[in-house]
Each structure stands twice: as C-alpha cells, then as structure tokens.
Amino acid sequence: MKRILTLTTAIALAAPAFAHDEDLRYRLVVADAETPQVHVVDPGSGAETVSFDAASPARLYLGPDGRHAWAVSREAGQVQLLDTGLVEEDHGDHSAIILQAPVLLPGTASGERPVHFNMDAARVAVFWDGAGLATLHDASAAAEGDLAPVMTIDTGAAHHGVAVPVGDFTIATVAPEGEGLPDTLAVIGPDGAEVSRIDCLNLHGEGKAAGFVAIGCEDGVAIFDTSATPPEGRFLAYPSDAPAEGMIRLLLSPRDTTALIGNWGGTHMVIFDPSSETGDFAFSELPAPRMAWALDDAGMNGFAMLADGRLVRFSALTGRILGEAEGVTGAYAMERGVVRPMVAVAGHRVAVSDPAAGQVVLVDTGSLEIVERVDTGGQPQSLLLLTAEAEHVH
C-alpha cells in the first residue's frame, strides 16, 4: 500500500485505550442464534449473566454513542435497543467509563425482514429487505426509547439492499429489475429526492474509512467522498492481476487509517486505499477459509477466525500474518446454513463466539493465548465486546 494515511481521532467511547490490561474490565453482549435471547456477561467479575428476550434470534450492532446495542431480528421483523450500561461519568477533572446495569428499552421498530444496519455520528439506517424500505432513525432519540423513523426511503421493490447515512444525505440501493442483487446506488437528499446515481453490479458489502464510503461490486468498488456535499461517487475497477473468481462482499471499517479491508473469495483478502486514483489494491491469502473477522480499536491489526479453528492476527495495512493460535474453536463446515463463530475486538481481548460449544472464547490480542472460555449455553453467535475502567465498575 503506497498511500495509507494514519489519522488522529478521538478515542471511541466503547474502546478506551489503556496501557495495561489490569486497567480494564470487559462486558460481552451476546445474541443466541437459535433462541430469541440476548445475554450480557461481565467475564471474570463473578456477576450473574443478565438475559433479555428478543423478538427472534438477533444480530447485534453497536450504535453511534458506543453505548446502545441495536438488536436486529430478521425473522420477527423487529429492531430493539439495549442500553448496555456502558456510561461515561464526569469526575470533575476527568471522565471515567463505567459499567452499570443493562436495560432493554421499550421502543421498537417493525417491518419486513430488517437486514443491513449502518450509521453515521447521528443517524442509523435499517434496510428492510422484505419491503425495499430504508428507515432512518435519530440515534439520540432512539437512546431515549423513540425508534420512530425520521425519514423513510421507498426503493419501489423488495430486494437485498442497503442504506448508508451521510449527514443529511443517504446512499441507498436502487431496486433491481427482477431478482438478484441490486446494480445501482443512488444518493438521496434530505428532501427524499435523488441527487445522483452510480452503477455497481451485484453490489454487496460496505465500509467506511477517513471520510470515504466504499461498496463492493462484481467488477470494482463504488467509492463516495463524503467530504463533498452532496457525497461524490466514482467507480474504481479491480486491477487486472486480482485473483480469479472473486469480488468484495464484506468490508471492514478502520478507525484511524484509510486502508479498507475486504474479503475476496473464501481465503483471500484485499486491502485498498479509497483516496487513491488506482486504489493501490493489494491481495493476500489466509491459510484456511475465513469464517469471521474484525479489526482492533485503531484498525491497524485484524483478527480472522478460520474454519479449522485457528485464530490469526494480520496487519490491516499489508495483510501479512502476524501470529496464530490453534484450537480456539473446533472446526466448522463452510456450507450454507451452518451457524458459525463471529468475532469482536476491544481493548486487549478478541472475543470469539463458538456456537457449537455454547461458549464465547476470550483471547489476548498480543500473545493470542486463550484467557477464558465463557459458558453461555445455547448457540451464541453475534456479539459485542465493550471495555470500562477497572476501578469504576458499579
């Protein structure tokens, strides 16, 4: 990568950067893949697990404030909000991040098959595949229990789509003609009118870095510069030396760099710079099929859970493998329908859900040694990992 830029940004509320592990306490928020429940666990604290009922098995997303978890229940067609209890407390001369009791908020949003979830600093967007609708929600109002949409975008037909809020604008898919993935993205203004379009064949997967939004296409990447008003889109073709039979279908969003990391087939990954005219694409290969992956707080290192049960750490700037740990989970089949692990990273821990074992495995980010296996029962899958200061746990 030739033009990867490092940025200086504020530390995210959900991931305070402390020098030593003893300064941190961790909170896991875990959704079961089979039963409609969300569990909140404080590893190593001795506290009892707190469980909440979801509308159906949910996927979890941390909202813009780093405190509220959005539980998206596809089959039930419902979105709920959980206050994780991660609170920034004013101590006069400084602030501290503490853990309080989690609470399931009363408000809900309902519709047909909610799938993709995206956010900016103030709004979240939920795309409802069953109706072809995107609803925009004010994150601050939602934290008070009000999940009524502030804007609804009707694409005209049900499809597997996506909407990405960008200030007063929204990047949203255009419904395809017939079945299949959409081929076009539109920039929608605050009045609901379409501002511009860009082609993106069989688009799937979106990520953000340094003021850019990128969406994977069959033959390249659609890139939007969000520093412009309205956001300006351009298409960046994949290079001719890209590995055969691949396309980006998932993108990871770093906090402190412009290096976007995407999947490429079962075992490859691609790193590119959305600010570059050519993208400076670089490809690397993982030693086994990847089940799930995530970036550390800054986005400099990635952690990938492989189908053979290995966890690998890699450079998010070069793709080079930096370390691995065997036996973090058992092996999983990659066939469609198999409930497989997911990964979350915060502080000095990687959390790996292990549905087959009914556990969440906590691994040290530096040594890659297993620190703890947290028994949840059931089939834990989607998860969030939060950190707080050790001396301020309430």
N, C-alpha and C positions, 0 to 999 in steps of 0.2 A: 504494500500500500504506500503510495507516494504522498498523499495529501491528507492523511488522517490528522485532524486537529483536536487538541485537548482543550476543553473548556473549563472555566471556573464557574461553578454554580453553587447555589445554596444546598446544604445537606437536606435530603428528603426526611420528612418527619418520621417515616416508618423505618428509616435506616440510619440512625445516628452513628457517626464514625468515632469509636473509642479505640484507644491504643491496646487495651488488654481485654481478654475475654472475661476476666472476673468483674469487669465494669458493666457487663451486660446480663440481662435476663431476656428470655425468649418466650414468645407466645405463638402457638400454632392454631390456625383456623383451618379446619379440615372438613370437606364435604364427602359424604359416602356416595359411592357410585351406584349402589343398589337400593338403599333405603333413603327416604327423604329426611335426612338429618345433617346438621352441621355441628361439629364438635369444636370447643375451644379448650386447648390444653396448654398449661404452663409447665414445660419439661423441667424436671429437677426440683420443683417447688414443693411437692407433696400435696398441692391443691387438687381438689376433685375436678374431674372433667365436667364442663358445663355444656349441655347439648340443647339444640334448638330444632324445632320441626320446620322443614322447608316444604314448599308446595309439591316438589318432586325432586329426585336427585339433581343437584345443582353444580354449576361451575362458579367459582369464586373469583372476583376481581377487586383489587384494592382501589378505592376511589381517589379523586384528586387530593383530598386532605390527608391521605396516608393513614386514616383512622377508620373509615367506614368501609365495610366489605359489602359488595353487591353480589347477591346470590341469584344467579340466572337459572331458572328451572325451565328447561326447554319443553319437556313433555307436558307440564302443567300450564305452560303459557303464562308464567308469572315471574316477576322480579321483586325481590325483597331486599331490605337493607339491614345490616347488622352493625351496631356500634361495637367495635372490637374492644373498647376500653382503653385504647392507647391514647393518652392525653398529654398535651404539652402544658405544664404547670408553671406559673410565674412565681419565682422565688425572690423577686426584688432585683437583686444584682445579676441574676441569671435565670434561665428557664431549665426545667428538667422534664424529661419524658418519662411518664409513669404508667403503670397498669392499673386500671380499675375494672370493676365487674362488667362483662359484656352484656349487651341488651339488644334484643331483636326489636326493631322499630315497627310500629303498627302499619305504616303506609305500604301499599303495593302498587305495582304497575302490571296490567294484564293485557294479553293479546295472543296472537297465533305464532307459536314457536319462536321465542326470542333466542338468538344465537350470538351474533357478533356484538361485542361491547367495546366501546372506545371512549376516550375522554381527552379534554384539554384541562387547563387550570381551573375552569369554572363550570364546564358542562360535561355531561356524559351523553353518549348516544347508544341506543339499543336498536339493533335491526331485527325486525320480526319477519322471519323468512316466510311464514305461512300467509302473510298478508302483503308482503312487499312494502312495509311501512318502516320508517325510521323515526323514532321518538327522541327528542332532545329534552334533557332534564337539567334543571339548575341544581348543582351539587350541594350548595349551601341549604337550599330549601329541602332537598332530599334528606339531609342530615337532621332536619327538624321533623321529618316524617312525612313531608309532602312530595310525593312522587308523580304528581300531575305533570304531564309534558308541557314545556314552554313552547314547543314547536313540533309539528308532525310533517314529515315529508312522505308523500304518497308516490311511489315509483310507478304505479299503474298495474303491477302484476306480481304475484308471489314468486320469489326466487331467493337463492342463497346469496344475499347481498351484504353490504357493509356501509356504514356511515361514520365519518371521522369529523368531529367538531374542530373548527379552527377559528377561534374568536367568534365573530358574528356570522361566519360562513360555515358551510358544511360540505365536505367532499362525500358524495354518495354514488352508489352504483345506479346505472340505468337498467331497467328490466330488459332481459334479452328477449328476442323473438323466439318463442318455443322454449324447450327445456335446455338445461345445461347452465354452466356458469356465465355470468354477465361478461360483456366485451367492452363496456364503455363506462367511464366515470364522468360525473358532472360536478361542477362547483355550483352550489346553491347559495344564493344571497340571503340576507336576513329577512327579506320580504317573501321568500319562498320561490323567487324566480331563478331560472337557470342562467348562470353567467357565462360558462364555457364548458367544453367537453374535451376529453382526450380518450383515444382508443387504447384498450388494454385487453387483449384476447384472453379469455378463460381466467380472468383475474381471481386471485385468492391470496390472502395474507398481506398484512400491512404493518408498518413500523415507523417510528419517529426518531429523528436524531438531529440536534443542532438546528432546529427551525425548518427541517425538511420532513415531509411525509412521503413514504415510498410504498408502493403496492406492487406485488409480484404479478407478472403477466406471463403468458406462454412463451413469448419471444423477447421479453425485456422487462423493464421496470418503469412504471409510471411514477414520476417524481414531481412533487409540488413544493414550491418555495413559499413557505408561509410567512416570510418577512414582507412579501408583497401583499397589497390589498387591491383586489381580491387575490387569493393564492394563485400563483402562476404554475401551470403544469407543462411538463415536457416528457417525452418518451426517450428512454435510454435502452438501446438494444443490447442483448447479451453478446459478449465477444465471440469471435469465430472459434476460439480454442476452448470454449466451455465444454465440460464433459457431456457426452451424448445422453439423450433421453432424460433431461432434467429441466426443471423450472422452479422458481421460488414459489413456495406455497405457505411459508411461515417466516416471519421476520422478528428478530429480537431488537428491542429499542434500548440503546445505551443511554446513560445519563450524561456522561462527560466527554464523549467523542462523537465524531460524525461517521464513525465506522458502523455501518449496518450489517448485521449477520443474518443470512438466510439459509434455509435448508435447500438441498439440491439432490433430488433422488433420496434413496434410503440411507446412504452412507456419506455423501459429500456435503460440504457446506461452502457457502460463498460469502466473501466479505467485500464490500464495495463502499465507495465514498460518494454520497449523493450530491455533493457540491462540485465534483469533478465533471468536466465535459465528457470524459470517456467512462467514468465510473471507477476506473482503476480496479477492476474486478480481480479477485484472487480466489482460487479454489483450493480446498484441501479435503482430505479424506479421513473419516473416523475409522477406527479399527473394527467396528461392527455396526449393524443398523442402530440408529438412534431412536429411542422411544420418546424422550422429552429432554428439554434443555432450558437453561436460564442463565442470566448474567449476574455478576456480583453488583454491589451497590453502585459502583462508578461505571461499570460496563467495560472494564479493562480485561476481565477474565470471564470465561464461560464455563459452565459445568453441564456435561451431557450424560444422561443415563442411557446405557446401551442395552440391547436386547439380551445379551449374555450375562447381565447382572453387574457389569462394571460401571463405575462412575469415573469419568475422565474430566480433568481440568485442561482448558485450552486457552491460548491467547486470543482475545477477541479482536486483536489488531492484525495478527498474522495467520491464525488458525493452527498454529503449532501446538501439539500435545505437550502439556507441561507436567502431567502426572496422572496416575490412575490408581483406583482401588477396586479390587475384585470382591465379589460376594456381597455387595451392598444389598442387592435383592437376588432372588432366584432368576433363572432365565424366563423370558416371556415370548410367546409366539407373536408374530407381527401381522397375523391375519386380521381382517376386518372384524370388529365386534369384540375383540379381546380387551378386557379392562386392564390397562397398563399404567405403570407409575407416571407421576408428574413430579416436577422439581420446582423448588423455590429457594432463594438465596437471600440472606440478610446477615449483617454483622460478620461473625466468624463461623457461620454454620450454613451448610447445604441441607435442606430438608427434602427427602425423597419419600413419596408415598409408595407403599408396597401393598397393593390391594389383595394379592393372593395370600399374604401373611397377616393381614389385618393390622399393619403397623405403619408408622412413619419413622424412617431412619434419619438420624441427625449425624452429619459428617463434618469434621473440622475442615474449613476451607484451605488451610495451609498444609497440614500433614495428610489430609484425606483419610484420617483414621475415624472409625465409627465411634461416636461419643455416646450415643444412646439409641435404643430401639423403643419407641413409644407405642404401646399397645392401645389401639382404638377399637378393635373388633371390626366386624363388617368388612367392607371393601373401601378403605379410604383412598381417595384419588385426588381431586382438586384441592389445592392447599395454598395458604398464605403463611409467611413467616415474618413476624414482627419482633422488634427489639426495643427494650427500655433500659433505663439505668438501674443497676442492681440495688443501690441504696434507696431507691424511691419506688419500690413496689408496694402498692396499697392493697 
